[in-house]
């Protein structure tokens, strides 16, 4: 249930930001509505690309802020 709420929140946030930016740039509600439809279509196939590029790293899944900056403590 928590995962579904988190995903729903992410989708709503992305759509709201896409609408707001498109509306601020164009002033068109129609274009902004189109942006909230196009944004997830582009985001879905592109989102895994950064994870794939990190996957080729020798430490792969260990990469994260805690691992990278553990020596700073």
C-alpha positions as CSV (number, residue, x, y, z in Angstrom):
1,X,0.0,0.0,0.0
2,X,2.8,2.4,0.8
3,X,4.5,1.7,-2.5
4,X,1.3,2.4,-4.4
5,X,0.9,5.7,-2.5
6,X,4.5,6.6,-3.2
7,X,4.2,5.9,-6.9
8,X,0.9,7.8,-7.2
9,X,2.5,10.8,-5.4
10,X,5.5,10.7,-7.8
11,X,3.2,10.6,-10.9
12,X,1.0,13.5,-9.6
13,X,4.1,15.5,-8.7
14,X,5.6,15.0,-12.2
15,X,2.4,15.9,-13.9
16,X,1.9,19.0,-11.8
17,X,5.4,20.2,-12.5
18,X,5.2,19.5,-16.2
19,X,1.9,21.4,-16.4
20,X,3.2,24.3,-14.4
21,X,6.4,24.7,-16.4
22,X,4.7,24.3,-19.7
23,X,2.0,26.9,-18.7
24,X,4.6,29.3,-17.4
25,X,6.5,29.1,-20.7
26,X,3.6,29.2,-23.1
27,X,0.5,30.4,-21.3
28,X,-1.5,27.8,-23.1
29,X,-3.7,25.4,-21.1
30,X,-4.0,23.1,-24.1
31,X,-0.2,22.8,-24.6
32,X,0.3,22.3,-20.9
33,X,-2.3,19.5,-20.9
34,X,-0.4,17.9,-23.7
35,X,2.8,18.2,-21.7
36,X,1.4,16.2,-18.8
37,X,0.5,13.4,-21.2
38,X,3.8,13.4,-23.1
39,X,6.0,13.7,-20.0
40,X,5.3,10.2,-18.6
41,X,5.7,8.7,-22.1
42,X,9.2,10.2,-22.4
43,X,10.1,9.6,-18.8
44,X,9.2,5.9,-18.7
45,X,11.8,4.7,-21.2
46,X,14.5,7.3,-20.3
47,X,14.4,6.9,-16.5
48,X,16.3,3.6,-16.3
49,X,19.2,4.9,-18.4
50,X,21.1,6.5,-15.4
51,X,20.7,3.2,-13.4
52,X,22.1,1.2,-16.4
53,X,25.1,3.5,-16.7
54,X,25.8,3.1,-12.9
55,X,25.3,-0.7,-13.2
56,X,28.6,-0.9,-15.2
57,X,30.5,0.4,-12.3
58,X,32.6,-2.1,-10.4
59,X,30.6,-1.4,-7.2
60,X,27.3,-1.4,-9.1
61,X,24.4,-1.4,-6.7
62,X,26.5,-0.2,-3.7
63,X,26.7,3.3,-5.2
64,X,24.8,5.8,-3.1
65,X,25.5,8.8,-1.0
66,X,26.3,6.7,2.1
67,X,28.8,4.5,0.2
68,X,30.4,7.3,-1.8
69,X,30.8,9.6,1.2
70,X,31.4,7.0,3.9
71,X,35.0,8.1,4.2
72,X,34.0,11.6,5.2
73,X,32.7,10.6,8.6
